[in-house]
């Protein structure tokens, strides 16, 4: 799971009450459980780290069931991208190159795994405002896109956004809240 050390050190956007609930959850979990032996974390600092990870992905003896890249857009420094590409849309080019490499690696892993399993890619991105800056790029390279937004009164709205593979599900929403340490589904609908 590629992630940035910077992101771990900085303040998380996760609400404090959710952090506390997760803390209590992990206190009740046996740390020697076999599931934890299967989790590997790879720390990368920038898009070069992601590039190197996925460029060597085909060399792995055992492919993971999932690769999670947390805070994806944070890996693309505007200054570094401009130095590399010398273009006004340098960040977008860098994102496209990495997403193409990720998709290629995952397709290769799934071809090798065949019916024995699958390898999936999950990318998270945090943004402020209505639409992520790179949504038009994500729609091309990511099979399913979801947004999670707080409604300001304690609930969260999960919304599917159309992408290359799920255009007919655009606008589907689910409203959740957290009550007594449980995630509660309040509503499912369209729009």
MDTraj code that builds the backbone (N, CA, C; nanometers):
import mdtraj as md
import numpy as np

residues = "UNK UNK UNK UNK UNK UNK UNK UNK UNK UNK UNK UNK UNK UNK UNK UNK UNK UNK UNK UNK UNK UNK UNK UNK UNK UNK UNK UNK UNK UNK UNK UNK UNK UNK UNK UNK UNK UNK UNK UNK UNK UNK UNK UNK UNK UNK UNK UNK UNK UNK UNK UNK UNK UNK UNK UNK UNK UNK UNK UNK UNK UNK UNK UNK UNK UNK UNK UNK UNK UNK UNK UNK UNK UNK UNK UNK UNK UNK UNK UNK UNK UNK UNK UNK UNK UNK UNK UNK UNK UNK UNK UNK UNK UNK UNK UNK UNK UNK UNK UNK UNK UNK UNK UNK UNK UNK UNK UNK UNK UNK UNK UNK UNK UNK UNK UNK UNK UNK UNK UNK UNK UNK UNK UNK UNK UNK UNK UNK UNK UNK UNK UNK UNK UNK UNK UNK UNK UNK UNK UNK UNK UNK UNK UNK UNK UNK UNK UNK UNK UNK UNK UNK UNK UNK UNK UNK UNK UNK UNK UNK UNK UNK UNK UNK UNK UNK UNK UNK UNK UNK UNK UNK UNK UNK UNK UNK UNK UNK UNK UNK UNK UNK UNK UNK UNK UNK UNK UNK UNK UNK UNK".split()
xyz = np.array([
    [0.0852, -0.1163, 0.0000],
    [0.0000, 0.0000, 0.0000],
    [0.0902, 0.1231, 0.0000],
    [0.1117, 0.1870, -0.1159],
    [0.1936, 0.3077, -0.1179],
    [0.1243, 0.4217, -0.0445],
    [0.1959, 0.4861, 0.0454],
    [0.1424, 0.6025, 0.1131],
    [0.2571, 0.6935, 0.1520],
    [0.2264, 0.8144, 0.1793],
    [0.3265, 0.9155, 0.2088],
    [0.3482, 0.9296, 0.3588],
    [0.4745, 0.9335, 0.3989],
    [0.5075, 0.9559, 0.5390],
    [0.4555, 1.0924, 0.5806],
    [0.4643, 1.1903, 0.4898],
    [0.4148, 1.3253, 0.5156],
    [0.2683, 1.3228, 0.5558],
    [0.1893, 1.2454, 0.4825],
    [0.0455, 1.2396, 0.5086],
    [0.0170, 1.1765, 0.6446],
    [0.0990, 1.0820, 0.6847],
    [0.0782, 1.0194, 0.8146],
    [0.1101, 1.1137, 0.9292],
    [0.2084, 1.2004, 0.9079],
    [0.2512, 1.2921, 1.0131],
    [0.1569, 1.4106, 1.0244],
    [0.1064, 1.4593, 0.9118],
    [0.0199, 1.5781, 0.9132],
    [-0.1170, 1.5455, 0.9711],
    [-0.1922, 1.6485, 1.0002],
    [-0.3270, 1.6290, 1.0543],
    [-0.4139, 1.5589, 0.9524],
    [-0.4857, 1.4609, 0.9952],
    [-0.5724, 1.3833, 0.9088],
    [-0.7086, 1.4510, 0.8967],
    [-0.7746, 1.4394, 0.7795],
    [-0.9089, 1.4957, 0.7657],
    [-1.0158, 1.4087, 0.8320],
    [-0.9766, 1.2915, 0.8848],
    [-1.0717, 1.2029, 0.9505],
    [-1.1213, 1.2702, 1.0782],
    [-1.2520, 1.2752, 1.0978],
    [-1.3054, 1.3384, 1.2185],
    [-1.2507, 1.2723, 1.3449],
    [-1.2334, 1.3528, 1.4506],
    [-1.1738, 1.3051, 1.5747],
    [-1.2516, 1.1870, 1.6332],
    [-1.3851, 1.1918, 1.6317],
    [-1.4638, 1.0840, 1.6897],
    [-1.4428, 0.9540, 1.6138],
    [-1.4201, 0.9619, 1.4823],
    [-1.3961, 0.8417, 1.4034],
    [-1.2588, 0.7840, 1.4367],
    [-1.1585, 0.8731, 1.4561],
    [-1.0255, 0.8269, 1.4957],
    [-1.0342, 0.7526, 1.6283],
    [-1.1105, 0.8061, 1.7235],
    [-1.1241, 0.7415, 1.8532],
    [-1.1929, 0.6059, 1.8407],
    [-1.2961, 0.5980, 1.7551],
    [-1.3649, 0.4712, 1.7342],
    [-1.2699, 0.3685, 1.6732],
    [-1.1892, 0.4099, 1.5781],
    [-1.0928, 0.3184, 1.5179],
    [-0.9890, 0.2751, 1.6198],
    [-0.9469, 0.3691, 1.7054],
    [-0.8503, 0.3370, 1.8096],
    [-0.9058, 0.2269, 1.9004],
    [-1.0300, 0.2420, 1.9426],
    [-1.0915, 0.1410, 2.0295],
    [-1.1103, 0.0091, 1.9557],
    [-1.1431, 0.0170, 1.8278],
    [-1.1580, -0.1046, 1.7482],
    [-1.0265, -0.1816, 1.7436],
    [-0.9171, -0.1113, 1.7139],
    [-0.7895, -0.1791, 1.7018],
    [-0.7370, -0.2300, 1.8352],
    [-0.7795, -0.1710, 1.9464],
    [-0.7412, -0.2226, 2.0765],
    [-0.8042, -0.3589, 2.1012],
    [-0.9201, -0.3844, 2.0417],
    [-0.9894, -0.5114, 2.0637],
    [-0.9509, -0.6184, 1.9625],
    [-0.8623, -0.5870, 1.8690],
    [-0.8213, -0.6817, 1.7652],
    [-0.6889, -0.7454, 1.8044],
    [-0.6791, -0.8751, 1.7849],
    [-0.5563, -0.9483, 1.8153],
    [-0.4492, -0.9139, 1.7118],
    [-0.3387, -0.8477, 1.7522],
    [-0.2358, -0.8061, 1.6561],
    [-0.1613, -0.9223, 1.5909],
    [-0.1754, -1.0438, 1.6458],
    [-0.1080, -1.1589, 1.5856],
    [-0.1970, -1.2300, 1.4834],
    [-0.3156, -1.1766, 1.4576],
    [-0.4084, -1.2371, 1.3619],
    [-0.3408, -1.2481, 1.2250],
    [-0.3695, -1.3551, 1.1529],
    [-0.3046, -1.3816, 1.0239],
    [-0.3304, -1.2720, 0.9199],
    [-0.4414, -1.2018, 0.9307],
    [-0.4719, -1.0949, 0.8367],
    [-0.3622, -0.9881, 0.8393],
    [-0.3125, -0.9561, 0.9586],
    [-0.2107, -0.8529, 0.9701],
    [-0.0778, -0.8960, 0.9084],
    [-0.0545, -1.0251, 0.8985],
    [0.0675, -1.0745, 0.8354],
    [0.0630, -1.0540, 0.6839],
    [-0.0569, -1.0385, 0.6297],
    [-0.0738, -1.0222, 0.4854],
    [-0.0698, -0.8764, 0.4417],
    [-0.0708, -0.7844, 0.5353],
    [-0.0700, -0.6416, 0.5013],
    [0.0738, -0.5928, 0.4951],
    [0.1078, -0.5323, 0.3837],
    [0.2406, -0.4740, 0.3668],
    [0.2229, -0.3274, 0.3303],
    [0.3019, -0.2421, 0.3924],
    [0.2941, -0.0997, 0.3635],
    [0.4249, -0.0565, 0.3004],
    [0.4145, 0.0131, 0.1898],
    [0.5310, 0.0672, 0.1212],
    [0.5168, 0.2186, 0.1243],
    [0.6135, 0.2862, 0.1822],
    [0.6105, 0.4320, 0.1899],
    [0.6833, 0.4906, 0.0709],
    [0.6181, 0.5820, 0.0030],
    [0.6790, 0.6527, -0.1088],
    [0.6601, 0.8021, -0.0859],
    [0.7499, 0.8808, -0.1420],
    [0.7465, 1.0251, -0.1196],
    [0.6786, 1.1033, -0.2313],
    [0.6835, 1.0509, -0.3527],
    [0.6330, 1.1278, -0.4664],
    [0.5926, 1.0339, -0.5794],
    [0.5598, 1.0925, -0.6938],
    [0.5165, 1.0121, -0.8071],
    [0.6254, 0.9180, -0.8565],
    [0.7526, 0.9516, -0.8358],
    [0.8614, 0.8612, -0.8738],
    [0.8548, 0.7312, -0.7933],
    [0.8204, 0.7411, -0.6663],
    [0.8063, 0.6220, -0.5833],
    [0.6948, 0.5318, -0.6324],
    [0.5818, 0.5913, -0.6701],
    [0.4710, 0.5122, -0.7258],
    [0.5139, 0.4507, -0.8582],
    [0.5818, 0.5294, -0.9412],
    [0.6287, 0.4819, -1.0711],
    [0.7206, 0.3607, -1.0537],
    [0.8163, 0.3700, -0.9620],
    [0.9099, 0.2585, -0.9412],
    [0.8374, 0.1340, -0.8890],
    [0.7404, 0.1542, -0.7992],
    [0.6656, 0.0412, -0.7445],
    [0.5912, -0.0331, -0.8550],
    [0.5162, 0.0392, -0.9365],
    [0.4364, -0.0263, -1.0396],
    [0.5192, -0.0704, -1.1598],
    [0.6317, -0.0063, -1.1860],
    [0.7187, -0.0497, -1.2953],
    [0.7776, -0.1873, -1.2657],
    [0.7989, -0.2184, -1.1394],
    [0.8545, -0.3488, -1.1006],
    [0.7457, -0.4470, -1.0560],
    [0.6208, -0.4099, -1.0687],
    [0.5089, -0.4905, -1.0198],
    [0.5065, -0.6287, -1.0839],
    [0.5380, -0.6362, -1.2123],
    [0.5333, -0.7642, -1.2836],
    [0.6386, -0.8629, -1.2330],
    [0.7365, -0.8160, -1.1573],
    [0.8415, -0.9018, -1.1033],
    [0.8019, -0.9709, -0.9729],
    [0.6889, -0.9304, -0.9145],
    [0.6451, -0.9900, -0.7885],
    [0.6129, -1.1382, -0.8068],
    [0.6508, -1.2185, -0.7078],
    [0.6171, -1.3609, -0.7104],
    [0.4699, -1.3820, -0.6767],
    [0.4202, -1.3049, -0.5802],
    [0.2811, -1.3137, -0.5385],
    [0.2193, -1.1745, -0.5473],
    [0.1111, -1.1651, -0.6218],
    [0.0447, -1.0362, -0.6367],
    [-0.0505, -1.0128, -0.5200],
    [-0.0603, -0.8892, -0.4745],
    [-0.1527, -0.8598, -0.3640],
    [-0.2970, -0.8646, -0.4123],
    [-0.3883, -0.8831, -0.3179],
    [-0.5303, -0.8781, -0.3513],
    [-0.5726, -0.7356, -0.3812],
    [-0.5044, -0.6389, -0.3200],
    [-0.5367, -0.4983, -0.3420],
    [-0.4124, -0.4129, -0.3201],
    [-0.4051, -0.3073, -0.3974],
    [-0.3044, -0.2035, -0.3781],
    [-0.3825, -0.0755, -0.3506],
    [-0.3527, -0.0111, -0.2391],
    [-0.4225, 0.1107, -0.2003],
    [-0.3233, 0.2257, -0.2034],
    [-0.3549, 0.3294, -0.2791],
    [-0.2722, 0.4499, -0.2833],
    [-0.3541, 0.5603, -0.2172],
    [-0.3094, 0.6031, -0.1002],
    [-0.3822, 0.7013, -0.0215],
    [-0.3380, 0.8425, -0.0589],
    [-0.4321, 0.9355, -0.0669],
    [-0.4046, 1.0753, -0.1027],
    [-0.3232, 1.0865, -0.2307],
    [-0.3722, 1.0236, -0.3347],
    [-0.3032, 1.0113, -0.4633],
    [-0.2514, 1.1446, -0.5170],
    [-0.3345, 1.2464, -0.5199],
    [-0.2950, 1.3751, -0.5799],
    [-0.1805, 1.4417, -0.5051],
    [-0.1642, 1.4104, -0.3765],
    [-0.0571, 1.4716, -0.2974],
    [0.0822, 1.4282, -0.3422],
    [0.0917, 1.3222, -0.4192],
    [0.2217, 1.2740, -0.4651],
    [0.2754, 1.3545, -0.5831],
    [0.1943, 1.4429, -0.6392],
    [0.2319, 1.5141, -0.7605],
    [0.2588, 1.6613, -0.7316],
    [0.3821, 1.6924, -0.7003],
    [0.4231, 1.8297, -0.6728],
    [0.4206, 1.9092, -0.8036],
    [0.3536, 2.0235, -0.7997],
    [0.3430, 2.1057, -0.9200],
    [0.4809, 2.1450, -0.9723],
    [0.5704, 2.1826, -0.8820],
    [0.7050, 2.2251, -0.9214],
    [0.7815, 2.1104, -0.9895],
    [0.7799, 1.9921, -0.9278],
    [0.8517, 1.8770, -0.9856],
    [0.7931, 1.8367, -1.1202],
    [0.6620, 1.8400, -1.1307],
    [0.5973, 1.8026, -1.2571],
    [0.6348, 1.9009, -1.3677],
    [0.6376, 2.0309, -1.3353],
    [0.6758, 2.1307, -1.4358],
    [0.8207, 2.1134, -1.4776],
    [0.9074, 2.0776, -1.3825],
    [1.0479, 2.0534, -1.4164],
    [1.0605, 1.9340, -1.5108],
    [0.9826, 1.8309, -1.4864],
    [0.9913, 1.7096, -1.5662],
    [0.9318, 1.7270, -1.7058],
    [0.8150, 1.7886, -1.7148],
    [0.7426, 1.7944, -1.8420],
    [0.7511, 1.9299, -1.9118],
    [0.7820, 2.0358, -1.8388],
    [0.7923, 2.1682, -1.8984],
    [0.6668, 2.2095, -1.9725],
    [0.5519, 2.1853, -1.9121],
    [0.4252, 2.2060, -1.9793],
    [0.3274, 2.2684, -1.8797],
    [0.2332, 2.3473, -1.9288],
    [0.1336, 2.4104, -1.8414],
    [0.0433, 2.3058, -1.7742],
    [0.0275, 2.1906, -1.8362],
    [-0.0567, 2.0836, -1.7805],
    [0.0296, 1.9692, -1.7274],
    [0.1459, 2.0022, -1.6745],
    [0.2439, 1.9029, -1.6310],
    [0.1886, 1.8069, -1.5258],
    [0.1152, 1.8598, -1.4286],
    [0.0586, 1.7724, -1.3250],
    [-0.0379, 1.6718, -1.3852],
    [-0.1224, 1.7174, -1.4759],
    [-0.2175, 1.6271, -1.5414],
    [-0.1443, 1.5187, -1.6193],
    [-0.0369, 1.5554, -1.6895],
    [0.0421, 1.4571, -1.7642],
    [0.1023, 1.3535, -1.6706],
    [0.1565, 1.3986, -1.5594],
    [0.2168, 1.3069, -1.4633],
    [0.1117, 1.2109, -1.4066],
    [-0.0060, 1.2623, -1.3736],
    [-0.1149, 1.1785, -1.3212],
    [-0.1550, 1.0744, -1.4246],
    [-0.1707, 1.1158, -1.5500],
    [-0.2093, 1.0230, -1.6574],
    [-0.1041, 0.9139, -1.6737],
    [0.0235, 0.9511, -1.6740],
    [0.1297, 0.8515, -1.6899],
    [0.1270, 0.7491, -1.5768],
    [0.1094, 0.7955, -1.4543],
    [0.1070, 0.7036, -1.3399],
    [-0.0177, 0.6155, -1.3430],
    [-0.1334, 0.6729, -1.3738],
    [-0.2553, 0.5925, -1.3800],
    [-0.2472, 0.4867, -1.4895],
    [-0.1864, 0.5213, -1.6030],
    [-0.1686, 0.4236, -1.7113],
    [-0.0780, 0.3099, -1.6643],
    [0.0287, 0.3438, -1.5948],
    [0.1205, 0.2432, -1.5425],
    [0.0504, 0.1552, -1.4380],
    [-0.0267, 0.2157, -1.3496],
    [-0.1023, 0.1407, -1.2485],
    [-0.1987, 0.0430, -1.3148],
    [-0.2733, 0.0937, -1.4113],
    [-0.3720, 0.0090, -1.4786],
    [-0.3032, -0.1069, -1.5507],
    [-0.1918, -0.0788, -1.6164],
    [-0.1181, -0.1828, -1.6866],
    [-0.0705, -0.2903, -1.5896],
    [-0.0187, -0.2492, -1.4738],
    [0.0308, -0.3438, -1.3740],
    [-0.0826, -0.4301, -1.3192],
    [-0.1967, -0.3698, -1.2920],
    [-0.3106, -0.4439, -1.2368],
    [-0.3664, -0.5409, -1.3412],
    [-0.3760, -0.4988, -1.4663],
    [-0.4228, -0.5872, -1.5738],
    [-0.3277, -0.7060, -1.5875],
    [-0.1964, -0.6796, -1.5817],
    [-0.0966, -0.7869, -1.5903],
    [-0.1139, -0.8853, -1.4745],
    [-0.1283, -0.8330, -1.3525],
    [-0.1450, -0.9190, -1.2353],
    [-0.2693, -1.0059, -1.2490],
    [-0.3797, -0.9475, -1.2932],
    [-0.5035, -1.0234, -1.3069],
    [-0.4935, -1.1286, -1.4166],
    [-0.4198, -1.0991, -1.5240],
    [-0.3983, -1.1984, -1.6297],
    [-0.3170, -1.3162, -1.5755],
    [-0.2158, -1.2879, -1.4957],
    [-0.1334, -1.3937, -1.4362],
    [-0.2111, -1.4739, -1.3329],
    [-0.2944, -1.4073, -1.2547],
    [-0.3710, -1.4752, -1.1496],
    [-0.4813, -1.5625, -1.2077],
    [-0.5388, -1.5196, -1.3200],
    [-0.6467, -1.5957, -1.3821],
    [-0.7618, -1.6172, -1.2867],
    [-0.8047, -1.7428, -1.2723],
    [-0.9177, -1.7744, -1.1858],
    [-0.8762, -1.7941, -1.0402],
    [-0.7456, -1.7839, -1.0124],
    [-0.6961, -1.8053, -0.8767],
    [-0.7208, -1.6871, -0.7844],
    [-0.7528, -1.5720, -0.8394],
    [-0.7756, -1.4540, -0.7567],
    [-0.7796, -1.3291, -0.8409],
    [-0.7737, -1.2165, -0.7736],
    [-0.7718, -1.0893, -0.8460],
    [-0.6885, -0.9888, -0.7687],
    [-0.6428, -0.8898, -0.8400],
    [-0.5673, -0.7796, -0.7820],
    [-0.6432, -0.6523, -0.8164],
    [-0.6712, -0.5709, -0.7170],
    [-0.7503, -0.4498, -0.7378],
    [-0.6713, -0.3273, -0.6963],
    [-0.7075, -0.2149, -0.7545],
    [-0.6440, -0.0880, -0.7235],
    [-0.7474, 0.0050, -0.6617],
    [-0.7137, 0.0620, -0.5465],
    [-0.7985, 0.1608, -0.4803],
    [-0.7160, 0.2870, -0.4626],
    [-0.7665, 0.3956, -0.5153],
    [-0.6983, 0.5240, -0.5043],
    [-0.7897, 0.6191, -0.4286],
    [-0.7337, 0.6847, -0.3252],
    [-0.8119, 0.7868, -0.2551],
    [-0.7516, 0.9231, -0.2876],
    [-0.8363, 1.0218, -0.2878],
    [-0.7928, 1.1589, -0.3136],
    [-0.8791, 1.2508, -0.2285],
    [-0.8155, 1.3414, -0.1579],
    [-0.8873, 1.4375, -0.0749],
    [-0.8872, 1.5714, -0.1463],
    [-1.0017, 1.6345, -0.1516],
    [-1.0087, 1.7652, -0.2168],
    [-1.1075, 1.8547, -0.1428],
    [-1.0939, 1.9828, -0.1661],
    [-1.1861, 2.0810, -0.1106],
    [-1.2724, 2.1326, -0.2254],
    [-1.3972, 2.1558, -0.1988],
    [-1.4855, 2.2078, -0.3027],
    [-1.5734, 2.0992, -0.3609],
    [-1.6338, 2.1300, -0.4751],
    [-1.7323, 2.0404, -0.5340],
    [-1.6728, 1.9247, -0.6139],
    [-1.5688, 1.9511, -0.6925],
    [-1.5176, 1.8510, -0.7844],
    [-1.3658, 1.8424, -0.7759],
    [-1.3114, 1.7204, -0.7690],
    [-1.1658, 1.7092, -0.7710],
    [-1.1103, 1.7643, -0.9012],
    [-0.9959, 1.8282, -0.8932],
    [-0.9331, 1.8886, -1.0096],
    [-0.9078, 1.7859, -1.1200],
    [-0.8757, 1.6640, -1.0821],
    [-0.8392, 1.5607, -1.1791],
    [-0.9529, 1.4638, -1.2108],
    [-1.0767, 1.4988, -1.1786],
    [-1.1874, 1.4059, -1.1997],
    [-1.1980, 1.3614, -1.3453],
    [-1.1766, 1.4513, -1.4397],
    [-1.1876, 1.4133, -1.5807],
    [-1.0821, 1.3090, -1.6172],
    [-0.9671, 1.3132, -1.5519],
    [-0.8636, 1.2118, -1.5757],
    [-0.9024, 1.0820, -1.5060],
    [-0.9462, 1.0906, -1.3816],
    [-0.9852, 0.9714, -1.3077],
    [-1.0949, 0.8945, -1.3811],
    [-1.1887, 0.9658, -1.4420],
    [-1.2981, 0.9003, -1.5138],
    [-1.2468, 0.8126, -1.6275],
    [-1.1354, 0.8501, -1.6848],
    [-1.0789, 0.7705, -1.7947],
    [-1.0082, 0.6449, -1.7450],
    [-0.9429, 0.6506, -1.6297],
    [-0.8533, 0.5438, -1.5868],
    [-0.9052, 0.4598, -1.4697],
    [-1.0053, 0.5056, -1.4004],
    [-1.0544, 0.4360, -1.2817],
    [-1.1918, 0.3770, -1.3119],
    [-1.2107, 0.2493, -1.2777],
    [-1.3347, 0.1784, -1.3101],
    [-1.4566, 0.2275, -1.2348],
    [-1.4416, 0.2643, -1.1094],
    [-1.5546, 0.3110, -1.0294],
    [-1.5052, 0.4249, -0.9408],
    [-1.5791, 0.5343, -0.9420],
    [-1.5411, 0.6526, -0.8650],
    [-1.6547, 0.6865, -0.7691],
    [-1.6178, 0.7116, -0.6436],
    [-1.7152, 0.7486, -0.5424],
    [-1.6653, 0.8724, -0.4702],
    [-1.7574, 0.9593, -0.4343],
    [-1.7222, 1.0735, -0.3496],
    [-1.7916, 1.0556, -0.2152],
    [-1.7251, 1.1022, -0.1108],
    [-1.7837, 1.1023, 0.0230],
    [-1.7790, 1.2457, 0.0719],
    [-1.8937, 1.2977, 0.1089],
    [-1.9015, 1.4370, 0.1519],
    [-1.9888, 1.4468, 0.2758],
    [-1.9410, 1.5213, 0.3746],
    [-2.0208, 1.5454, 0.4938],
    [-2.1347, 1.6402, 0.4620],
    [-2.2488, 1.6193, 0.5284],
    [-2.3626, 1.7081, 0.5027],
    [-2.3708, 1.8221, 0.6035],
    [-2.2746, 1.8278, 0.6974],
    [-2.2713, 1.9355, 0.7950],
    [-2.3510, 1.9088, 0.9214],
    [-2.4289, 1.8015, 0.9227],
    [-2.5081, 1.7709, 1.0426],
    [-2.4806, 1.6293, 1.0941],
    [-2.3639, 1.5757, 1.0601],
    [-2.3228, 1.4468, 1.1150],
    [-2.3389, 1.3268, 1.0248],
    [-2.3927, 1.3452, 0.9076],
    [-2.4068, 1.2346, 0.8141],
    [-2.3090, 1.2521, 0.6988],
    [-2.2869, 1.1432, 0.6266],
    [-2.1966, 1.1445, 0.5120],
    [-2.2711, 1.0894, 0.3921],
    [-2.2475, 1.1513, 0.2775],
    [-2.3152, 1.1081, 0.1558],
    [-2.2118, 1.0461, 0.0632],
    [-2.2332, 0.9185, 0.0308],
    [-2.1504, 0.8448, -0.0634],
    [-2.2211, 0.8492, -0.1973],
    [-2.1528, 0.8978, -0.2990],
    [-2.2157, 0.9135, -0.4300],
    [-2.1288, 0.8506, -0.5361],
    [-2.1896, 0.7715, -0.6237],
    [-2.1147, 0.7159, -0.7359],
    [-2.1087, 0.8204, -0.8464],
    [-1.9936, 0.8272, -0.9090],
    [-1.9699, 0.9210, -1.0184],
    [-1.9383, 0.8376, -1.1404],
    [-1.9929, 0.8714, -1.2561],
    [-1.9687, 0.7896, -1.3745],
    [-1.8208, 0.7872, -1.4075],
    [-1.7776, 0.6751, -1.4635],
    [-1.6405, 0.6606, -1.5120],
    [-1.6455, 0.5748, -1.6366],
    [-1.5309, 0.5276, -1.6800],
    [-1.5232, 0.4536, -1.8060],
    [-1.6088, 0.3277, -1.8065],
    [-1.6341, 0.2685, -1.6881],
    [-1.7062, 0.1422, -1.6839],
    [-1.8436, 0.1493, -1.6190],
    [-1.8769, 0.2587, -1.5529],
    [-2.0040, 0.2585, -1.4776],
    [-2.0894, 0.3807, -1.5084],
    [-2.0974, 0.4190, -1.6350],
    [-2.1702, 0.5391, -1.6726],
    [-2.3169, 0.5384, -1.6362],
    [-2.3798, 0.4224, -1.6333],
    [-2.5231, 0.4179, -1.6066],
    [-2.5569, 0.4375, -1.4592],
    [-2.4591, 0.4354, -1.3698],
    [-2.4874, 0.4475, -1.2270],
    [-2.4612, 0.5873, -1.1737],
    [-2.4389, 0.6819, -1.2600],
    [-2.4090, 0.8172, -1.2128],
    [-2.5233, 0.8698, -1.1280],
    [-2.4869, 0.9308, -1.0175],
    [-2.5856, 0.9937, -0.9326],
    [-2.6419, 0.9061, -0.8227],
    [-2.6112, 0.7762, -0.8182],
    [-2.6586, 0.6909, -0.7089],
    [-2.5946, 0.7380, -0.5794],
    [-2.6731, 0.7477, -0.4732],
    [-2.6215, 0.7965, -0.3457],
    [-2.6631, 0.7054, -0.2310],
    [-2.5828, 0.7098, -0.1270],
    [-2.6159, 0.6429, -0.0012],
    [-2.5787, 0.7393, 0.1100],
    [-2.6678, 0.7547, 0.2059],
    [-2.6426, 0.8455, 0.3178],
    [-2.6170, 0.7621, 0.4426],
    [-2.5033, 0.7906, 0.5076],
    [-2.4622, 0.7174, 0.6267],
    [-2.4419, 0.8130, 0.7429],
    [-2.4534, 0.7592, 0.8621],
    [-2.4144, 0.8340, 0.9812],
    [-2.3425, 0.7365, 1.0737],
    [-2.2754, 0.7917, 1.1726],
    [-2.2065, 0.7084, 1.2706],
    [-2.2796, 0.7265, 1.4030],
    [-2.3293, 0.6145, 1.4568],
    [-2.4027, 0.6179, 1.5833],
    [-2.3534, 0.5044, 1.6707],
    [-2.3118, 0.5388, 1.7910],
    [-2.2652, 0.4396, 1.8875],
    [-2.1589, 0.3477, 1.8270],
    [-2.0645, 0.4053, 1.7575],
    [-1.9512, 0.3371, 1.6964],
    [-1.9905, 0.2472, 1.5794],
    [-2.1117, 0.2607, 1.5260],
    [-2.1546, 0.1811, 1.4121],
    [-2.1840, 0.2726, 1.2942],
    [-2.1558, 0.2248, 1.1761],
    [-2.1911, 0.2962, 1.0539],
    [-2.3342, 0.2581, 1.0205],
    [-2.4226, 0.3566, 1.0122],
    [-2.5652, 0.3317, 0.9921],
    [-2.6073, 0.3850, 0.8561],
    [-2.6660, 0.2980, 0.7753],
    [-2.7200, 0.3384, 0.6459],
    [-2.8540, 0.4059, 0.6687],
    [-2.8655, 0.5318, 0.6259],
    [-2.9905, 0.6062, 0.6449],
    [-3.0794, 0.6030, 0.5214],
    [-3.0161, 0.6054, 0.4026],
    [-3.0963, 0.6202, 0.2802],
    [-3.0132, 0.5786, 0.1589],
    [-3.0768, 0.5169, 0.0597],
    [-3.0160, 0.4889, -0.0704],
    [-3.1097, 0.5483, -0.1739],
    [-3.0514, 0.6179, -0.2717],
    [-3.1376, 0.6772, -0.3744],
    [-3.0602, 0.7180, -0.4972],
    [-3.1316, 0.7782, -0.5906],
    [-3.0711, 0.8318, -0.7119],
    [-3.0672, 0.9825, -0.6984],
    [-2.9479, 1.0385, -0.7190],
    [-2.9341, 1.1833, -0.7138],
    [-2.9222, 1.2314, -0.5802],
])
top = md.Topology()
chain = top.add_chain()
for i, resn in enumerate(residues, 1):
    res = top.add_residue(resn, chain, resSeq=i)
    for name in ("N", "CA", "C"):
        top.add_atom(name, md.element.get_by_symbol(name[0]), res)
traj = md.Trajectory(xyz[None], top)
